[in-house]
């Protein structure tokens, strides 16, 4: 694309953009972006709900991922379209903030774009649509507050965890897994907040999901530094060291000239003495278990084993942090600073092999603020999918503990908000009213999709839901029974934060996409992406835009 400007009517031309640049303006740009968003939403829409289907994703190396987790699907897909990437960011934000509701956020955004397209056909200006959507999103948050329930007791937390895991490969063991998740999260709560990184999931295949367990301490996928070290230590005094127990390499090149064999011997003995001194400092501190973030010299391993110390080398930084939280040990940067008061305590530290994994267990800690979950699965793919379900459950239980607010699931919140927005739209003059009403209709995509994925007639379901919502905001769709009912009695509960974040993120992303009226793609920006299959347009999409994936 060459943009040519003529100045002064003299016919003189100026090239502004280089040849090969693609540019789309006005409605063309808007419709291409809307199309990208709709395609992305349709791609993951069938995964929503307890009866959602899975996607099989195969990368260029042949690695397979089978999942119905929205954010995992979007991460694994090789998405090129810039507008579609913006919706992927919505899913990632949802995952980071709450841990669940990623599919909901993306399909709401896709439906908002679809409704906006209808309004554009009616010659409603994009700015008016964006303004109406913004007003609707704010009103939706108010309605959400009105229908939310204050609750954070253990029974509610278990329901929240089971709701998050339903339909995600952990169906048969969701009760036992929910107990593990709630127990783990409640253990690591500090000042009413939960640091999810303090819960470590150790995934091991080779057994059923029912054999999963929680460890009141930390499990790390490491073995002893050498087999001559003790395999089990009771009443452990744990030292956490960032400092390597080995002779440091010089930062500058240096040569040592030796003229006598005795000098060589003295040099070797001096190195040995330095290693001995470092080991002695560990011994003097009273530690009988050592976790080192750096390396441990072979000679140091020998001396540590002689002293009956169980040592682990090259432990991950995240494991070291969890260890400090569980045992109360201080992370020591310099071995010269290691003192008895820096040590942590654990009733038992031992090495154990489970299936084909060798692990170090640090158990029987006093009020640990970091715990581990040993997650089993019959195959790698099963274990990976259950792990994703567990991470979602940890996120929603954490959000419930922090906010102490929940909403009833089964599409009930979306229907209640849609009903409230329709009433609100009637109070607004101007064309924004159309956008608010469109926003209300868009939210109904959630219960509609739940019905479709369960093989239920979506039109009948929506009609029944609208009628039921007249009497109670807790009326939703029970996909297992195939009918509309009070989901509060069914125990389908979600954190309010899941819905709040999903609606807010979807509205903001949609608004940003609608406000784009000019797309300029640099020459070669999408080379190698797609073919020339649609009307001679490069990139496999109308107007020469790059493909979605």
Phi, psi and omega in degrees: 000127176244123176267122184245129177244139176249127183248140171067012177067013184265001178081004180284129186253143178234128177274123182260315179247147182290160178297142180099349179286133176266136179222133179230132186236158173060227185296329179300313181297315182297317184289325177295318179292319178297319179300317180299316180295320180295318180297316181297316180296318180295328182298317184259359185298325184289353180269353188286139170091173182298335181249021177292153180270165180263162173244141172255121182245126181241123182272182185295339179267358179091002178290139186249136171235123176246116186202160168239018177279118187306309185292327178294318178299313183293325178291322184283335180287141179271082186272129182251331186293128184299322179290322177296323178298327179295324178286330174297322178297325176301314181296318181295319178297318178300318180295317182291321185281321186237319182100352181211168178086015182293317179296318179303313182300316184288320182288330175294316178299316179298320180289324176298320178293321179297316179293325179295325179298319178298320179291325177296324177295335178270011180065030171277130184292141180305325179295322178295317179298314181298319180294317178297318178298321180295316178297319181295320180296319178295317179294324179299322179295322178295315181296322179299320177298322182291325184265356180284158181241135176280116180194138174207022179287166186299322180299318178294319180298321178296319179296318179299315181295317181293322177299318182293328185269345183299128178082013182240039175083354182246022188304314186292332185243024187295330179293312181291322178292323178298321176299317179298313183297311182297319178298317181294314183294316180295332179290326186262006179295131176227120179056039177077005180237154182238125173264104187297335180294344179281357175251115183257127176259117179259105186272125179224126179275175175104007178206173181280160180300328181298341181273005176295152182211160176257140179250124181283062184168215186233141173241130178235144182276067178223163174240174176301151181298327176212150184293342180282352178282155179298145183272341185217133179232123174262154184050055186289139169251109192260126175252134178246116189236126174273348187274136179285140176262072179200163181288128183291141172283144178289142181284340179243155177293136180212151177238135176248122182263116180252129183249357185215138178303329180293330177292322177297317179296318179296322180296315179295316180297325179295319177297317179299320180295322178297318178296315180301317181298319180293318177297320181298325178295324176294316180297315182297332180289341181095006182286139172241001172224131183231127172247120183244129181285339180252198183276160174235123181300148180304319179294321178296321177300320179298311182293321178296319178297321179297328180275000179075029181260131174272118183238145176235130181253158179051046174289145181291151180301319180296321178294322179296319180295316178296323179298318179297320179293324184280318187261343184084009179285156176261137175286118184258127183275324182239129184298335178293339182267359184291119181232167181299325181288349178275351185280150174256173183233142174212141181293329185206132174230126182207161177258138181214142177258125177240121186056247177246020181251131174261124186232153172253124179258131173242103189240177177056043177277154179275113179046060181292139176258021172212134181225167178234148174242121174275111184255122180256157177200147185295326177226170180299318182294321178295314181298321180295318181291321178293325177298319178296321177296320180294320179296320176298316181296319178299318180297315184286325177293320177299315180297322180293319179295320183286318184267333183059030179226135178227162173233160179276139185271206180072024181083000182297316181297318181297320179292319180295318179293318179300318180297316179294324181290326177296318177295322180293321181299326180294342180268356184257131175266160179092176185288345176302333179303320180296320181292321179294318178295323177294322178298317179299315179296322182298323181296334181289355176297333182293302177297328178297317179292320177304317180294313182299318181291339179264002180077023180259146178296116187290327180292313178299319181298316180295319179298314180295322179294317179298320179292316181294327181292342177298331184259330184205136178283000182261005179282123181221189183256118175271104186287341180281324178268346177073028180211166179277133180200175179287108184284346175294319178290331180282349178077023177269106189229140178227153176294144178300327184298328179301310182290319181301311182293319182297314181292316181296312181296317180297318181295317182293318179294318179297315179301317181296318180295319181294333183278356179275120179239008181209123178240125180237112181254125183297155180300129178078005183296331184236029179297140178082000180259104175085184183236207183238056192261344188245095175061030179075006182273132179292154174090357175074011177225155181304140175079015176077010180285154182292161179287166179290320186207000000 
